[in-house]
Amino acid sequence: MNMEPSSHRRALVEFLNSVAKPGSRVDDVDDDTNLIQAGLVDSFALIQIIFYLEQNYALNLPALGIDPADLATIGGMLAAIARAGE
């Protein structure tokens, strides 16, 4: 998927809102906020996030040396997307 970083963020936030805990939204969350610690997503959502990133951005976490814990923030997810595009 070849998109500008701001487009990646918009698409990612839209997806994250769909897997966030009921009543939670990530629209105004800083890129460095840990979504799990903030109570916005749970461990099941993290699995969905990993699947989304692998399917939509051809991310191969082990090949890129990315720890799934690095995907707890929007910034971490965007960094992983950028690494996959290199």
Backbone as a chain_set.jsonl record, in Angstrom:
{"seq": "MNMEPSSHRRALVEFLNSVAKPGSRVDDVDDDTNLIQAGLVDSFALIQIIFYLEQNYALNLPALGIDPADLATIGGMLAAIARAGE", "coords": {"N": [[0.85, -1.163, 0.0], [0.794, 2.049, -1.024], [1.013, 5.001, 0.36], [0.799, 8.363, 1.622], [2.366, 9.402, 4.716], [0.474, 10.756, 6.421], [-1.899, 9.804, 5.398], [-1.62, 7.112, 5.98], [-1.806, 7.292, 8.749], [-4.438, 8.252, 9.115], [-5.951, 6.102, 8.022], [-5.131, 4.078, 9.735], [-6.001, 5.023, 12.27], [-8.75, 5.002, 11.815], [-9.163, 2.232, 11.547], [-8.263, 1.431, 14.12], [-10.195, 2.619, 15.748], [-12.286, 0.942, 15.16], [-11.622, -1.406, 16.47], [-11.251, -0.694, 19.046], [-11.984, -0.61, 22.588], [-15.429, -0.747, 23.613], [-17.028, 2.389, 23.514], [-14.677, 3.77, 23.47], [-12.335, 5.882, 21.761], [-9.752, 6.618, 19.432], [-9.066, 8.873, 18.091], [-8.009, 11.404, 18.959], [-5.694, 10.757, 20.267], [-2.313, 10.939, 21.291], [0.593, 10.124, 19.324], [2.446, 8.712, 20.806], [1.153, 7.536, 22.915], [0.485, 4.749, 24.883], [-1.693, 2.449, 23.845], [-2.788, 0.205, 25.041], [-2.12, 0.412, 27.785], [-3.502, 2.753, 28.271], [-6.026, 1.842, 28.242], [-7.54, 1.692, 25.952], [-7.466, -0.276, 23.991], [-7.526, -3.884, 24.006], [-5.806, -7.036, 24.659], [-6.745, -8.821, 22.731], [-7.499, -7.08, 20.704], [-4.965, -6.181, 20.024], [-3.934, -8.389, 18.674], [-5.633, -8.329, 16.462], [-4.799, -5.911, 15.386], [-2.148, -6.483, 14.66], [-2.655, -8.414, 12.663], [-4.067, -6.799, 10.837], [-2.052, -4.938, 10.103], [-0.187, -6.689, 8.936], [-1.676, -7.688, 6.768], [-2.512, -5.379, 5.325], [-0.266, -3.803, 4.922], [1.774, -5.409, 4.199], [3.465, -6.269, 6.208], [6.008, -8.031, 7.821], [6.572, -9.03, 10.737], [8.619, -10.571, 12.235], [10.696, -10.679, 10.286], [11.317, -8.012, 9.963], [12.272, -7.445, 12.391], [10.616, -6.501, 14.399], [9.14, -6.082, 17.482], [6.099, -7.214, 18.782], [5.216, -5.72, 20.98], [6.077, -3.204, 20.396], [4.082, -2.211, 18.926], [2.135, -1.013, 20.388], [1.606, 1.626, 20.366], [0.429, 4.338, 18.327], [2.443, 5.681, 17.0], [4.476, 3.734, 17.02], [3.301, 1.828, 15.374], [3.126, 3.268, 12.975], [5.85, 3.648, 12.509], [6.612, 1.012, 12.037], [5.19, 0.52, 9.692], [6.502, 2.309, 8.009], [9.066, 1.165, 8.001], [8.508, -1.224, 6.696], [8.001, -0.28, 4.197], [10.455, 0.443, 3.233]], "CA": [[0.0, 0.0, 0.0], [1.656, 3.218, -1.158], [0.261, 6.17, 0.793], [1.537, 9.349, 2.404], [2.277, 9.112, 6.156], [-0.779, 11.237, 7.017], [-2.939, 8.876, 4.949], [-1.441, 5.911, 6.801], [-2.316, 7.569, 10.093], [-5.904, 8.309, 9.05], [-6.458, 4.739, 7.832], [-4.83, 3.338, 10.954], [-6.911, 5.491, 13.321], [-10.08, 4.485, 11.477], [-9.17, 0.824, 11.933], [-8.146, 1.327, 15.575], [-11.505, 2.928, 16.324], [-13.169, -0.217, 14.972], [-11.247, -2.485, 17.393], [-11.115, -0.136, 20.398], [-12.996, -1.028, 23.551], [-16.674, 0.013, 23.456], [-17.025, 3.727, 24.085], [-13.338, 4.362, 23.35], [-11.919, 6.344, 20.439], [-8.329, 6.974, 19.416], [-8.896, 10.011, 17.182], [-7.207, 12.5, 19.508], [-4.615, 10.191, 21.072], [-0.96, 11.226, 20.807], [1.244, 8.972, 18.695], [3.264, 7.958, 21.758], [0.308, 6.987, 23.977], [0.345, 3.295, 24.855], [-3.134, 2.224, 23.739], [-3.179, -0.842, 25.983], [-2.05, 1.002, 29.127], [-4.546, 3.775, 28.362], [-7.308, 1.156, 28.307], [-8.288, 1.892, 24.715], [-7.545, -1.572, 23.312], [-7.12, -5.01, 24.845], [-4.855, -7.941, 24.01], [-7.368, -9.358, 21.523], [-7.387, -6.028, 19.687], [-3.571, -6.154, 19.567], [-3.828, -9.441, 17.659], [-6.305, -7.807, 15.271], [-3.934, -4.856, 14.849], [-1.035, -7.158, 13.981], [-3.204, -9.0, 11.439], [-4.36, -5.675, 9.943], [-0.789, -4.42, 9.573], [0.394, -7.702, 8.043], [-2.482, -7.799, 5.555], [-2.646, -4.131, 4.576], [1.015, -3.153, 4.664], [2.75, -6.472, 3.921], [4.421, -6.305, 7.316], [6.461, -9.318, 8.339], [7.179, -8.567, 11.987], [9.918, -11.184, 12.542], [11.705, -10.315, 9.287], [11.689, -6.614, 10.186], [12.795, -7.322, 13.746], [9.681, -5.696, 15.178], [8.512, -6.733, 18.624], [4.692, -6.802, 18.847], [5.046, -4.7, 22.022], [6.336, -1.908, 19.765], [2.872, -1.814, 18.218], [1.16, -0.547, 21.378], [1.359, 3.048, 20.125], [0.229, 4.692, 16.92], [3.774, 5.991, 16.478], [5.157, 2.464, 16.773], [2.679, 1.214, 14.194], [3.547, 4.047, 11.805], [7.266, 3.345, 12.28], [6.66, -0.321, 11.432], [4.724, 0.677, 8.31], [7.594, 2.97, 7.281], [10.137, 0.174, 7.813], [8.064, -2.194, 5.692], [8.046, 0.38, 2.901], [11.839, 0.759, 2.842]], "C": [[0.897, 1.228, 0.0], [0.84, 4.471, -0.844], [1.209, 7.115, 1.516], [1.385, 9.016, 3.885], [0.974, 9.578, 6.8], [-1.951, 10.352, 6.607], [-2.851, 7.57, 5.718], [-2.062, 6.133, 8.174], [-3.836, 7.593, 10.099], [-6.498, 6.917, 8.924], [-6.267, 3.912, 9.097], [-5.78, 3.737, 12.079], [-8.325, 4.988, 13.059], [-10.186, 3.014, 11.879], [-9.141, 0.684, 13.455], [-9.463, 1.657, 16.269], [-12.447, 1.735, 16.206], [-12.846, -1.362, 15.931], [-11.071, -1.988, 18.831], [-12.236, -0.659, 21.289], [-14.251, -0.179, 23.36], [-16.617, 1.35, 24.198], [-15.688, 4.439, 23.998], [-13.067, 4.776, 21.913], [-10.471, 6.779, 20.524], [-8.04, 8.192, 18.541], [-7.923, 11.068, 17.698], [-6.052, 12.025, 20.384], [-3.272, 10.564, 20.444], [-0.33, 9.954, 20.251], [2.06, 8.134, 19.667], [2.471, 7.407, 22.95], [0.2, 5.48, 23.815], [-1.147, 2.986, 24.927], [-3.634, 1.169, 24.718], [-3.196, -0.268, 27.398], [-3.12, 2.065, 29.336], [-5.94, 3.159, 28.416], [-8.158, 1.304, 27.059], [-8.447, 0.609, 23.912], [-7.106, -2.655, 24.292], [-6.201, -5.932, 24.052], [-5.445, -8.572, 22.75], [-7.283, -8.339, 20.387], [-5.965, -5.943, 19.157], [-3.335, -7.22, 18.498], [-4.476, -8.972, 16.359], [-5.455, -6.728, 14.595], [-2.772, -5.47, 14.079], [-1.509, -7.745, 12.659], [-3.48, -7.902, 10.404], [-3.08, -5.148, 9.294], [-0.147, -5.404, 8.6], [-0.353, -7.753, 6.72], [-2.459, -6.535, 4.697], [-1.331, -3.468, 4.202], [2.137, -4.154, 4.407], [3.85, -6.511, 4.977], [4.742, -7.741, 7.685], [7.255, -8.986, 9.595], [8.513, -9.228, 12.292], [11.021, -10.756, 11.571], [12.197, -8.881, 9.486], [12.273, -6.395, 11.577], [11.919, -6.473, 14.65], [9.056, -6.561, 16.265], [7.048, -6.283, 18.657], [4.418, -5.749, 19.923], [5.292, -3.298, 21.469], [5.093, -1.363, 19.068], [1.782, -1.333, 19.168], [0.842, 0.936, 21.218], [1.131, 3.279, 18.635], [1.576, 5.001, 16.278], [4.563, 4.741, 16.155], [4.616, 1.765, 15.543], [3.112, 1.939, 12.925], [5.016, 3.804, 11.481], [7.42, 1.981, 11.619], [6.226, -0.264, 9.971], [5.832, 1.306, 7.467], [8.728, 1.989, 7.014], [9.764, -0.833, 6.741], [8.157, -1.602, 4.294], [9.44, 0.692, 2.41], [12.365, -0.234, 1.838]], "O": [[1.679, 1.424, 0.93], [0.069, 4.943, -1.68], [2.284, 6.716, 1.964], [0.387, 8.414, 4.279], [0.421, 8.87, 7.642], [-2.892, 10.17, 7.38], [-3.873, 6.982, 6.072], [-2.76, 5.263, 8.696], [-4.461, 7.017, 10.99], [-7.444, 6.58, 9.636], [-7.144, 3.137, 9.48], [-6.311, 2.868, 12.772], [-9.023, 4.59, 13.992], [-11.178, 2.599, 12.479], [-9.908, -0.095, 14.019], [-9.806, 1.034, 17.274], [-13.312, 1.541, 17.06], [-13.705, -2.206, 16.185], [-10.776, -2.777, 19.729], [-13.287, -1.09, 20.814], [-14.15, 0.988, 22.983], [-16.209, 1.419, 25.358], [-15.575, 5.594, 24.408], [-13.506, 4.119, 20.969], [-10.016, 7.253, 21.565], [-6.878, 8.502, 18.282], [-7.098, 11.571, 16.935], [-5.495, 12.805, 21.156], [-3.111, 10.513, 19.224], [-0.68, 8.846, 20.658], [2.342, 6.968, 19.389], [3.059, 6.871, 23.889], [-0.137, 4.989, 22.738], [-1.789, 3.232, 25.949], [-4.776, 1.232, 25.173], [-4.173, -0.439, 28.128], [-3.594, 2.257, 30.456], [-6.926, 3.869, 28.613], [-9.366, 1.068, 27.098], [-9.454, 0.426, 23.228], [-6.411, -2.386, 25.272], [-5.858, -5.64, 22.906], [-4.712, -8.832, 21.795], [-7.024, -8.703, 19.24], [-5.763, -5.666, 17.975], [-2.617, -6.98, 17.527], [-3.93, -9.192, 15.278], [-5.406, -6.651, 13.368], [-2.45, -5.029, 12.976], [-0.837, -7.592, 11.639], [-3.158, -8.065, 9.227], [-3.032, -4.937, 8.082], [0.376, -5.003, 7.561], [0.268, -7.851, 5.661], [-2.395, -6.621, 3.471], [-1.281, -2.661, 3.273], [3.312, -3.787, 4.399], [5.017, -6.756, 4.669], [3.843, -8.566, 7.843], [8.45, -8.698, 9.532], [9.476, -8.52, 12.586], [12.15, -10.499, 11.987], [13.357, -8.574, 9.21], [12.715, -5.294, 11.905], [12.414, -5.806, 15.558], [8.514, -7.633, 15.993], [6.778, -5.085, 18.568], [3.479, -4.964, 19.787], [4.779, -2.317, 22.007], [5.055, -0.199, 18.67], [0.617, -1.256, 18.778], [-0.079, 1.448, 21.853], [1.589, 2.504, 17.795], [1.819, 4.621, 15.133], [5.246, 4.684, 15.132], [5.37, 1.182, 14.763], [3.427, 1.305, 11.919], [5.392, 3.757, 10.309], [8.263, 1.809, 10.738], [6.82, -0.919, 9.115], [6.071, 0.881, 6.337], [9.293, 1.979, 5.921], [10.618, -1.251, 5.959], [8.365, -2.326, 3.32], [9.605, 1.161, 1.284], [13.51, -0.121, 1.4]]}, "num_chains": 1, "name": "protein.A"}
